[in-house]
Amino acid sequence: MAGDPIPLLTPYKMGKFNLAHRVVLASLTRQRSYNNVPQPHAVLYYSQRASKGGLLIAEATGVSDTAQGYPDTPGIWTKEQVEAWKPIVDAVHAKGATFFCQIWHVGRVSDSVYQPNGQAPISSTDKLLTPQIGGDGVVISQFTPPRRLRTEEIPNIVNDFRLAARNAIEAGFDGVQINGAHGYLLEQFMKDQVNDRTDEYGGSLENRCRFTLEIVEAVANEIGAERVGLKLSPFSKFGECGDSNPLELGLYMVNAVNKYGILHCQMVEPRMESEFFSHSLMPMRKAFNGTFMVTGGYDRQDGINAITENRADLIAYGRYFISNPDLPKRFAFNAPLNKYYRETFYSSDPVVGYTDYPFLE
Ligand SMILES: Cc1cc2nc3c(=O)[nH]c(=O)nc-3n(C[C@H](O)[C@H](O)[C@H](O)COP(=O)(O)O)c2cc1C
């Protein structure tokens, strides 16, 4: 092709993975894994979004029977789940893409109906989340008061993450991304608006980050740091999970995980309508030794700018990748994008809003 290559579509080496372009499928919960088991329709969904040399991150996947807070999200703690992931992973590999599993625990963002024996969800705290109300005044989700984990129970949860990572490798995934973002269990420990503990997992920044770092270390020891990524959203307030000093938190975390030599860090952009949008992650980008991936509100040109200005190595696209299975190709041709339909993001239909978005002619 004539002309300069499009920066988003240039090759990149993420550790031992040779990527052909920088357009990553972000982790996207789709709630179509009935009874927490990945389904055959996910084979088509993920393979539609796989391209030669592409990187895909699977939807958030529960590490244990206490990890869920929504209907029909997949897990990776049982043999049945591991077997169910295999054909999905194989289909992505057949297209020549790299596939990471995102491992997850919702913590208090749950209701006892999703918990074994109807027990209380677990968290760093016993503070209850307020119900989420939609624009029409209808309650979208409500939560059960969580139970604060006892200090001596914490190693069990770390171990759940370790086993989930082992299972992900057994299922054929190339690596895992630990979900330390969006108000879920790890953030409930990291952020001072939620963590009200008085043991060694609460109080100082170092103490609040201890749990996540123990998970990173355990997972890296289990499957190798070269297969481990971490997603963080220090600036997010999602799930009533804000921090009084997000920059300090983000910097502390990337410096701390440098010690383990993990492969990638994916960081969520603060959603600010300011000229500093997409520059606020620079301190973390500079401090982190591995592959730095950004996500949140990027279009084609924002992605090109971020790569050109060396603000990121990779861009993870969420909503546009839902509606454009061939997103890298559309970016290559600067083709128009399909609109996404929010109503079907989380509907459980195995086709509609899932595998029926059109490809470019
Ligand atoms: C429908 C939907 C589901 C999502 N599920 C997850 C998830 O399972 N894990 C996660 O880390 N982020 C999740 N996210 C956040 C995305 O990974 C991504 O960071 C975010 O959508 C920003 O990218 P975008 O502006 O390109 O959509 C989700 C976002 C959407 C829209």
The ligand as an ORCA input file, in Angstrom:
! r2SCAN-3c Opt
* xyz 0 1
  C     -21.058     -3.669     27.323
  C     -19.775     -3.418     28.072
  C     -19.254     -4.416     28.868
  C     -18.042     -4.228     29.533
  N     -17.512     -5.257     30.262
  C     -16.289     -5.136     30.821
  C     -15.658     -6.236     31.453
  O     -16.195     -7.350     31.504
  N     -14.427     -6.034     31.974
  C     -13.793     -4.822     31.905
  O     -12.666     -4.692     32.393
  N     -14.347     -3.769     31.287
  C     -15.560     -3.903     30.727
  N     -16.091     -2.857     30.031
  C     -15.264     -1.671     29.770
  C     -14.527     -1.865     28.429
  O     -13.555     -2.895     28.537
  C     -13.793     -0.596     27.974
  O     -12.721     -0.314     28.851
  C     -14.743      0.587     27.920
  O     -15.933      0.236     27.232
  C     -14.110      1.800     27.253
  O     -13.882      1.584     25.905
  P     -14.836      2.223     24.742
  O     -14.992      3.656     25.068
  O     -14.058      1.953     23.491
  O     -16.127      1.483     24.803
  C     -17.341     -3.000     29.407
  C     -17.891     -1.979     28.605
  C     -19.078     -2.181     27.936
  C     -19.614     -1.084     27.060
*
